[in-house]
Amino acid sequence: MAGRGRPSRASVYERLGHALTELDQRFGGLPNPKEAESIWADIWHQEAHHSTALEGNTLVLREVEMLLIQGRAVGAKPLREYNEVKGYADAARWVYGQAMEPGDWYDGRLLTMSEEFTADRAAPGSAARKARRRTGI
């Protein structure tokens, strides 16, 4: 019988390792961003919309897509809402890029909170930095 509570980090990583191996063996792995640009763009638009909507942003998905594709604010929402989505999307794109091709700062270890703050400061238009400024963290 399984134990109660949250699984250990080691067991989560073990399950992830098995799933990634199966993904590679059965499907040849995930496509990289250049091979599946439209899929990754759609994921980026959806994530930017849903993540900011959870925080109360009222832009609908179509407005987010237009903002990220054309760089135009469509609709009559406050500018703050468009800036919030753009900042989040820029930070997410940077994170995706680092996941595929990490910069020189990354040596393969898990990041500490201090290193996360350093990486966050390097991200253009960092949404997390703006959130910390608002909350005083």
N, C-alpha and C positions, 0 to 999 in steps of 0.2 A: 504494500500500500504506500502511496506517495506521502511524503511528509507535508505538514501543514505550512502555510506561508509561502513566501516568495522563494523561487529556486535560487541556488547559489550562482554566483557569477561564473564559476568554472563550468557548471552544468549548462548554463545558457550558451557560453562560448563553444562547448562541445556540441550542442545541438546545432548551433550556427555552422560550425565546421562541417558537420555531416550534411546539412542542407546545401551548403556551397559546393561540396564535393558532388552531391547528386545533381545539382544544377549544371555543373561543368560536364559531368559524364552524360547526362541525358539530353542536354540542350546546347552544350558548347559554351555555357556561361552567359552572362548578360552582354548585350551589345554595348559598345562604348559610345560616348556621346556623338562622335562623328558618324558612326554607322546608323544611329537611330535618333537623329537630331529632333525630328518632329515629336517622337515619343517623350524624350527628355524635356522638350519645351512644354509639352502639355502637362507633364508632371510638375514642372517649375510653376506654371500658371496656376494649376490646381492647389499646389502647396501654398503659394503666396496668398491666394484667395482664402483658403480654409483657415490657415494659421492666423491671418490677421482678422478674419471674421470671428474667430473664437475670442479675440480680444476686444470685439465690439465694432470693428470696422464695417461700414455699411456698403462698400463697393460690391456690386454683383460680379460674378465671374467674367461676364463679357466686358465690363469696364476694366477689370484687372488685365485681361488679355490685350485690350487695346492699349492700355498704358504701357505694358511690357513689350508689345510688338512694335507699336508706332511711336511710343514715347509721348503720347498725347493723353491729356485728361479729358475724357468724354463724360458728359453728365453734369449735374449741378451739385456735386458734393463739395464739402469743404476741402481746401487744398491740403490740409493736414492729413486727410484720409489717403490721398494719392501719394503724398510723401511717405507715409507709413508703409504702404504696400511696396513702393519703389525701394525704400531702404531695406525692407525685409527681403525682397526679391534679389537685390544686389548681394546681400550677405549670404543668402542661400546659394546663389550661383558661385560665389567664392568658395563656399564649403564644398559644393559638388566638385569644383575644380581641384580642390586640395585632396579630396577623396580619390580622384582618379590619378592625379600627378601632384603629390605633396611637394611643398617648397623645401628649400634647404634647411629650414628650421626643424623639420620633423625627422626623428631618428627611429621610428617604429614602435616606441613605447606608448602606453596609454598616457594621455595628457593629464597633468595636474591642473587644479583650478587656476593657479598662477599662470601656467602656460596657456590655458584657454583664454584668459584675459589678454595675454600678449598677442595671441593669434587673432583675437577679436579686434584689438586695436589696429591690426594690419588690414582688416577687411574694409573695403571701400564702402562708405555709407552704412556703417555697422548699426543694425537695428538694436542689437544687444547693448551697445555702448549708449545709444539714445535712451533705451529703457533704464539703464543704470543711472543716467543723468537725471531722468524724471523721478526715479525712486530714491536717489541719493546713495545708492550702493557703490 
